[in-house]
Structure formats: C-alpha cells, structure tokens
C-alpha cells in the first residue's frame, strides 16, 4: 500500500453482544475519552512522499 489512507477506523466493544462494532472514522486527529483520554495526530503517523 502506498501513501496514507484517508481515514482511520476505530472499533468499540458492544457490551450486550460482546462484539466489536465501528465507532467512528477519524481524519487528522483522533481524540477519545474511553477507556482513557488520548489524542493522536493521525497525519503525523505516516510519512507521505510525492
């Protein structure tokens, strides 16, 4: 795979069914409060070259 994907998917555990379901597609920055507060610069994860 080349380049950087346009978004990052994040699954979340659905307690009643005990299965993982999509919880969001994040671009630029991922900010979450569960299970702990975290902020990730998604654009800084991959080096893009042109």
LINCOR-V494622 format. One record per residue. N is the residue number from 1. RES is the residue in three letters. PSI is psi in radians with two decimals (999 if undefined). Layout:
# LINCOR-V494622
n=N res=RES psi=PSI
n=N res=RES psi=PSI
This chain:
# LINCOR-V494622
n=1 res=UNK psi=2.38
n=2 res=UNK psi=2.69
n=3 res=UNK psi=-2.94
n=4 res=UNK psi=2.27
n=5 res=UNK psi=2.67
n=6 res=UNK psi=-0.32
n=7 res=UNK psi=2.88
n=8 res=UNK psi=2.30
n=9 res=UNK psi=2.50
n=10 res=UNK psi=2.06
n=11 res=UNK psi=2.74
n=12 res=UNK psi=2.45
n=13 res=UNK psi=2.17
n=14 res=UNK psi=1.90
n=15 res=UNK psi=-0.82
n=16 res=UNK psi=-0.67
n=17 res=UNK psi=-0.20
n=18 res=UNK psi=0.64
n=19 res=UNK psi=2.76
n=20 res=UNK psi=2.34
n=21 res=UNK psi=2.71
n=22 res=UNK psi=2.33
n=23 res=UNK psi=-0.16
n=24 res=UNK psi=2.80
n=25 res=UNK psi=2.16
n=26 res=UNK psi=2.42
n=27 res=UNK psi=2.40
n=28 res=UNK psi=-1.24
n=29 res=UNK psi=2.38
n=30 res=UNK psi=2.12
n=31 res=UNK psi=2.19
n=32 res=UNK psi=2.70
n=33 res=UNK psi=-0.13
n=34 res=UNK psi=2.32
n=35 res=UNK psi=-0.09
n=36 res=UNK psi=2.74
n=37 res=UNK psi=2.30
n=38 res=UNK psi=2.52
n=39 res=UNK psi=2.23
n=40 res=UNK psi=2.26
n=41 res=UNK psi=1.75
n=42 res=UNK psi=-0.59
n=43 res=UNK psi=-0.47
n=44 res=UNK psi=-0.10
n=45 res=UNK psi=-0.57
n=46 res=UNK psi=2.44
n=47 res=UNK psi=2.18
n=48 res=UNK psi=2.39
n=49 res=UNK psi=2.50
n=50 res=UNK psi=999
